Every structure is written in C-alpha cells, then in structure tokens.
Amino acid sequence: MADPIISLDHVSRVYDMGRMHVPALSDVSLQVHPGEFVAIVGPSGSGKTTMMNILGCLDRPTSGGYSLDGTAVAELDDNSLARVRSRSIGFVFQSYNLLPRTTALDNVATPLLYQGVSRKERATRARAALERLGMGDRLDHEPTELSGGQQQRVAVARALVTEPAIILADEPTGNLDSHAGAEVMALLHELNATGRTIVLITHDAEVARAASRQVHLRDGQIVA
Amino acid sequence: MSLRELLRLSFSRLRTSRLRAALTMLGVIIGVASVVALVGVGQGTTSNITSRLAGLGTNLLTISPNGGGGSTSKLTIEDSDAIAALPTIAGVAPEISTNATVSLGRTSTTTSIIGTTPAYPTVLAYDLYQGTFLTDASLASDLRVAVLGATTATNLGITASDLGTQISVGGLPFRVIGILNPKGGTGFQDPDDQVLVPIGVVQKYFVGGDTVRTIGVSVSDPDEMTAATATITALLRDRHDLAATDTADFNVFNQTQLLAAASSISATLTLLLGGIASISLVVGGIGIMNIMLVSVRERTREIGIRKAIGARGRDILAQFLVEALTLSLLGGLIGIVIGLIVSAGIGQLAGWGFVFNPITIVAAVLFSLAVGVVFGVWPARQAARLDPISALRYE
C-alpha cells in the first residue's frame, strides 16, 4: 500500500484554561491513504472539531506527530502552516464560509490569489472548477443571491481549485435540506471516485455511512 | 501578493461601502485641504511682500518730516543736495507731490503730480519705457515737461508714438517727454499712476514754498544702511539747528527693513497656520484608525476564511494596511485639489494671483501617506494576528 497521506501519531491536544487543563484529544493515531473517503464520526464534545482543526493545520497538537502529504506539520510556525493550508488542504465548512459581497468566481479564485497565481489563470481555473460543479451559469452571483446548496457547491469548487492533497469537509450537509445535502454528498463521492482523498467530519451516522471508512471518536479517543 | 492585487482588493472593498469610505476620507480631505489652502495663502502673502520689496528700489532710505502734514515740513532741496554730497550715497531724489487733474483732449484723470529730480528712477527703481526722463537742464529752467507712469499713460490713451504731445496738468500745458515701464505691485497705491515733473515746477505752480515732502536716498552699499542713517540724521540735525535735546523734525525710515520684517512675520504665520491645520489632519487619521478597527471587528469571519484558505498573516496585514492607505491617499489627493482651488480663489480676491508650490503638494501627499501608515498599521496588525479558528467561528 502507498504511503499514508495523513498520519497522526499519538496526537494529544490539551486546552490550557488557566488553572484547568482540558484534554480534547488524547493519544489519537490515524492513517489515511490516498484516495480514501474517511468519515470521522462522533457526538458533540467528542473532539471532532479539535481533530478537524489539527488535520486542517489551523491548530497544532500539544504532543504527538502529524505528517500531511509527506510534510511534518506539528512543529511548523504560522506562516508555514498557512502555506501548507494553501497547498494541501481544501476546506468545506458547514456554514459555507464564502466571502461576503464577492462573486462566486472571485470566491473560488481567492485561494489561488494566496498562491501567487496570475489574475488571468485564476479566472480560468476558477471558472473551470465552477463549471465542473454545474455552477457555470452563476459565476457573477454573490453568496446572498445563491441557495444554500449552490453556496456549498461554490465552497466545494473553492476547495478543489488548488488541487489539494485532501479535502476536509466539516459537516458539509449540516445547514442543507435533505435534497441539497444528498446532492453535496453525491458530489463528494464523485470527487472521491476521481481519486481525491476526502475526510468528512460529522455527527450524523447516516451521512457517515456514505464514506468508505468510519472512524468513531468519543471523549477524545478513537473508539472504532 | 502584489501591490496591484492589494489595490484591486482595496478598491472593490471601498466600492461596497461607498458612504463609509467617503465619510472616513472626509476627515483627511478637510485636513489636507486646509493645510494646502492656508500654506498657499501664506506663501501668496509672503511673495507679495517680497515682490514689493524688490520694487522698492535698492537700499532705499526715505526721509520724511516728523509730525505729518506737508506744511510742517522743514526739508528743503538744499537738505537734499547736502545729503547727496555725503559719501556712500548713490543717489538722492527729493519729492514734492500734489493731486491734480490731468487731461488730454476730452480724456481726463486725477492723479498725483510728483515733482522730483533726475535721480528719481535710480533711487526708486523705475525704468524708462520710451522717451527721456527729466534732465538737469529741464530742472534748471523749470520746463513744463512731464514723464507719465504706465497706468496714467494708459488712462490718457498715450502710447510711445504720442511723445511730445501737449497735456494739461491742473490747467497748465505740459509736454510729455517720456513714459515709464510698469513696476506693478499691489500696494495701497498704484506706483504706476503718477505724473513726474521737475521739482521746481511743482513748487512754482502748484504748492508754493521751497520745502519738499520726502527725500529718497539710495545708499551705495546695503551694509552701510545703518551708518548712512546715522550720518544723514547728524547732518540734518545740524542743518536744522537742533540742540541735542530737541526732537528731530524729520524721520529717516528704512522701508526695506520694515518689509523684510513683515515678510518674516508672514512666513512664521504661514508655518503656524499650517501647523494648526495639520492638527485636523491628525484628527482625520484617527477617524481612519477608528473605522479600520470597526472594519477588522466586522470582518473577523472573513479574515478567518482567508486564513483557512491559505492567507498568511502578512497577506492580511497588507490587505488592511493598503485599505487604510487608499483611504488616506485618496482623501489627500481630493484635499489637495480642494485646497488649491480655495487658495487660488483667495489669491484671486486678494490680487496676488495663484501661487503654486510643488513642495506643498509633495509634502501633503507624503503626510497623508504617513497618516495612513501610522493609523492603519495597528488595526492591520490586529487583523493579521487573529486566530483563524476563533475567527472562523466568530458571529
């Protein structure tokens, strides 16, 4: 089997709340291989969000090692973490998190801006990503002019446009009705079928069932 | 990120909140406009004084009777001749003046008739435009000849080709022998509206008596001004038989010195006014900082998103700093335009025209840039330091 794309090695994350130390993750090890579709499932308070922050390079583990796409990221400084996020991770959030008052095209093009891609190439690639997700006729729409399902499609396009090593989806269907949610899940499946690695974080066992592998978190530990 | 990308981001942001951007800029606009306008007006005043200084004549001392009123004057042509005999004196022009109606045919104008001597143009820095000036010969025989100031010549419709024409001065016929170049200047009195005639003629036909109103003295060396003043004072006291305890019946007056002092006062005032106006510029800068801090707070989530999709701290810093700079620089440019218009308008009213000083413009641009940096950097750092996790969850 190929080298894992994500490798968590005995990772712990302890929040320092003044006098109290609150462990959110304790001694978690996990490997994800290229092309996998992994769902991380757990109720609220299980450490899902902490897991997502660490996997997404928004936070660093208190102890343990994390290597993403061949880079050891546990010890990197803020700027290097930003570079890893830019290059290797595509985020899809529950609340879409599109830039307000910005067209779909510019939203999708923004990650490329931080990679230093030229304006012309940004537009071409952003348009291609949106067309691939069936949003080719909504390029000039701002988020407020789009439905929830359409906004999430734009968000997926934004996650895809940099060709990242993994797509990290945090409750991507949480704010959508069942129909739009099913569409987004189908989309993620489609992407996975073309070889993209997807990590899905959810509390919904139903949604998690769509993944090829499920990792269950409870009280900061992997239970299954 | 390149500056172009940053500017594009910043302008698209300003477009989405036009009213707020305009109000924020207003502070800088008012500040820069008042600095530019006040400094412009101040420099106009200063240059106006300076040009009058240049028109005064070189190293001019003016001797006038003490106590005012022509009748009390004890200065005579003999006094003037005695001064001319002193060392370090380049020229002496006694003057006696009156007002009279001057007419040519049906055209007439009331102007000052000045009786003087051939040294007048040298002492008071006039140039002859056409013809000849008064000569010793015309003085000796009290010829009724006249040299016209540029304004008077225009008023009477006399041009270079009309030399030799007879005009009537106070009812007596005079022959025009010369026209002076305009000296300009915007003083109380137009220095070009006068008729110059031999001094004896004025005494004989218009004023009577043998006293003169003022004596203009040109000193050969500017360093000798003070010494010359003392020598002339001593000489005149002696000639007027004044005891050491008597007050002098005349004044020796260094007008150049006075105007130089006025010029330096005006320059100081310019600085002071500019300084006061720049306080409003600082207030404008605080306005920018305030709005940028609000903006960082409002856009916390946007900052979180940008960081999540790959923006580094310095990208965020640059974005917010460039926004602040755009506000301050745009406000500064608008302020410069308004300030120039205001100072041109005031200059027009005051009569010294439009004084354009590129240094003021450059300084105003640099100052508004500095305002943008100083007051934009702190909010931008706040934005750059936001933790992406909490920023993303910020409602």
Interface residues (C-beta under 8 A of the other chain):
Chain A: N53 G56 L58 D59 D78 N79 A82 R83 R85 S86 R87 F91 F93 N97 L98 L99 P100 R101 T110 P111 L113 Y114 Q115 G116 R119 R158 T162
Chain B: M1 E5 T16 R301 E302 G304 I305 R306 K307 A308 I309 G310 A311 R312 G313 R314 D315 P388 I389 L392
